[in-house]
Amino acid sequence: GVGYALAALAVRSVQTDRDAWSQILGRGRFAMITALQPSHFIAAVFFAIVVWLVSTLVPAWRISRQDPAAVLAGSGKGSSAGGGGRNRSAGLLVGFQVTISSVVLVLCGAIILAVNEEVNKPTGFDSTRVVLTTTPTIFSERYSELTPRLQYWEQLTAAIESRVPGAGVAFASALPIRPPKVPAAIETQQGAEKQGAFTLPVAVVSENYFELLGLTLRSGRLFDRTDNDGSLAVAVVDEKLAARYWPGQNVLGKRIRLNPSDNGPWLTIVGVVSGVGTTPYAKDRVGMVYQPLRQAAPASFHLLAKLPNTAADGRSALRAAAFAVDRDLPLNNLQTLDDYLFASEQSTKGFIGVFGLIALITALIAASGLVGLISRSVAQRTQEVGIRRALGATPRGVISLFLRQGAWYLAPAFAGVALALMMLPPVSRVFTNVLHYSVPVAAGVVVFMAVIIFTASYLPSRRAVTLEPGDALRVE
């Protein structure tokens, strides 16, 4: 019942978080994850009853089948036939538990560290006090030509600057970490028959976009007002793309063609800027291609505004400025860039909590199994401890005996770690950096299991040797 209530709270909490993220990201409400139903509670009760019956009826059935004469002929202190076999079965069960626990702990530990590294990678740009529209504003038919769109952007910039003095304004066809990919061709690349078979991330940006986000010019120049529809078609690329396609070369003057199947224009590269990050575990990270706003003039846009330190929230002023310029073109879902980045990473960050919880439960199960088995073994040998003490064995010698017995469980721990290391390469197809942590996590799990094993062996044996030999011999 308590578990069902906790599960219901977890479902509600997850949906609340996802609703908050969807609002920030501007993607619409997430569909409700499966809500708990009465049938789920009935199923939980059913499985709890099954576990209860198995864990009680099986031992009771074994006891009922014992030969009374064999029991009475035993030591008289609770021994029964077949005890050694049951101890061996319990030992094998716990050994299997240690193996599986080691596998799970290595996998979970490596994934947690890999995901933590991924979500904490630098973005490559300055998001401080930047507000943006996470949903694009789409131009109406009145802005079907280039000139009306340019005029609108200039009017909106002026309106924002008048309402928020000191604000920086830029426009882009895509958000910084989520650019769309476009079929492309590179003029000097080998294999002309494959031109257009690959894609490149592309964003159309205004000339002050790079300054607003704090991107650094590496070589060449940035866009300016002269890069218009009457001038040479140009592009700026980031250092990641330059290093991939022109390693060790001067990129300036090289040409890229977008949408080659549609006879798109050849763009001459005039500048290289610092690279930006992408969403966690984004595939095929090849860099960025930027086009000037005055040449491409996209049919939709995102607003980016950097507010001065003296300004308050500023979003209401931005909405008012857009309403004053054209009430039919509202700014959709204004959010701070920091909030947007946080929300975009949450789905990946969730793996840390999930796998962390699995690792915690696994560690508790492994520890409880080892402590239970070894404590039972020591309790059954309490009289033996008394005899050894009476014959002159030292407490250290008796404790070392049980420590050596517990050390056998290191073998399944090593086996589990080895099995987990063999499973990590397939996992790296999803979590691409997980192999970076395979060795330290494997070593950590071995140390962790060793601590649990020797602690579980030491504590009960320590209690046994504190008994006087005579008291130990009289233990039932």
Salt bridges, closest charged atoms under 4 A:
ASP19 OD2 - ARG29 NH2 3.20
GLU118 OE1 - LYS121 NZ 3.50
GLU118 OE2 - ARG285 NH2 2.19
ASP126 OD2 - LYS306 NZ 3.41
GLU154 OE2 - ARG225 NH2 3.22
GLU154 OE2 - ARG294 NH1 3.53
GLU187 OE2 - ARG255 NH2 2.89
GLU207 OE2 - ARG294 NH2 3.32
ASP224 OD2 - ARG221 NH1 3.81
ASP227 OD1 - ARG221 NH2 2.99
GLU239 OE1 - ARG218 NE 2.98
ASP284 OD2 - LYS181 NZ 3.91
ASP284 OD1 - ARG244 NH1 3.18
ASP313 OD1 - ARG315 NH2 2.90
ASP326 OD2 - ARG142 NH2 2.49
GLU345 OE1 - LYS349 NZ 3.71
GLU384 OE1 - ARG381 NE 2.84
GLU384 OE2 - ARG388 NE 2.92
ASP471 OD1 - ARG474 NH2 2.73
GLU476 OE2 - LYS77 NZ 3.77
